[in-house]
Structure formats: structure tokens, C-alpha cells
Amino acid sequence: MLADWRLGQLRRIVYSGGVIAYPTEAVWGLGCHPFHGAAVERLLQLKQRPVEKGLILVAGDIQQFDFLLWDLPHSQQAKLQLSWPGPNTWLVPHQGRLPEWITGRHATVALRVSAHPLIQQLCAACGPLVSTSANPAGRPAARTRLRVEQYFHGQLDAIVPGTLGSQRNPSIIRDLQTDAIIRSA
């Protein structure tokens, strides 16, 4: 767990448009505030990822996504409740409630509620975060802090200390409306 002073420092970095790296359940992630356009643009440049692809948002608890989920059918809300927190990313209709730099060219947004205690703590302090694997496009996802430093030497505003969770692979991505698996574990 992060000390209060460290959490406050990370919150200030995120809210001022910083890009951070942090351990997730399976790989290291890059994150920033999803409503800070310049931060998201910088993160996409670091990853060499086109904005059209869209990004995943991660939260520490499902209530942090209430602004996106409140009008979903009860059956879909129940499906989310049963699968979170955990290694499940769902493509959920965003109804225009998020900027295009998050959703890309899609009518859905990828959402995940993490079971990783460090991410839960970060999101409790900062709100939902952009969460994408810490690697330039086409390179393997970072599984160590050293690899993060090698990929992004001096270009990140903070690297959060911590360890990866016990998952071997990144989360499964499924479409909430169709149950289709977009990416398997």
C-alpha cells in the first residue's frame, strides 16, 4: 500500500496532466486522467498508438463508473457486478459521455474494475484512470519496472512502486451487449 504522502503526490501528478506507470494484475500499465486531453495525447505518443483504437478505463470500484452505467438494462448491470472486481474488461456503450480521445472510433468504451489493491488505492485517490499496457506499439508488455524504465526512460512523470498481481495474462475483453470475446486471456 502507498503512504498517504505518496498517494497525494501521485494525485497531483495525475490531475496536472502527468503520465504514470503502475503495476496491474498481469503487466505494467500506463495511465493518466481520462479527461485531460493533453495527458492522453502524450500517453498515446509514448505508446505510438493511434487515437482511433480507443483506450481502457480502470476503476477501483464499480461506483466510479456510475456515470456510464446508470441507464444500462438491469441484466447488463448484474453481469458487470458479478464479474468485477477482476480480470474482466467489458465494452460498454458510452452514449457520448466520454471524449473521443478515450473512445476512439467506437460506440463503446472498454471498462475494468481492478482487484489489484494498488490500483484500487490509486483510483480511490484519482478517480478512474486510462489504463493501457506499458509498452510501445509492437513491443511486448512490460512485466518489470526495469522494462518500463527501458521503454520510457525519463519520459514518465512517476513510476508507482509495487508488484504485479498473480494473473498470467491481461484481462479478457468482452462485448457487454453480445458477450462476444474480443480478446481472450
Sequence and secondary structure as in RCSB ss.txt:
>XXXX:A:sequence
MLADWRLGQLRRIVYSGGVIAYPTEAVWGLGCHPFHGAAVERLLQLKQRPVEKGLILVAGDIQQFDFLLWDLPHS
QQAKLQLSWPGPNTWLVPHQGRLPEWITGRHATVALRVSAHPLIQQLCAACGPLVSTSANPAGRPAARTRLRVEQ
YFHGQLDAIVPGTLGSQRNPSIIRDLQTDAIIRSA
>XXXX:A:secstr
   HHHHHHHHHHHHTT  EEEE SSSEEEE  TT HHHHHHHHHHHT  GGG  EEEESSGGGGHHHHTTS HH
HHHHHHHH SSSEEEEEE TT S HHHHTT SEEEEEE   HHHHHHHHHH SEEEEESS TTS    SHHHHHH
HHTTT SEE      S SS  EEEETTT  EEE  
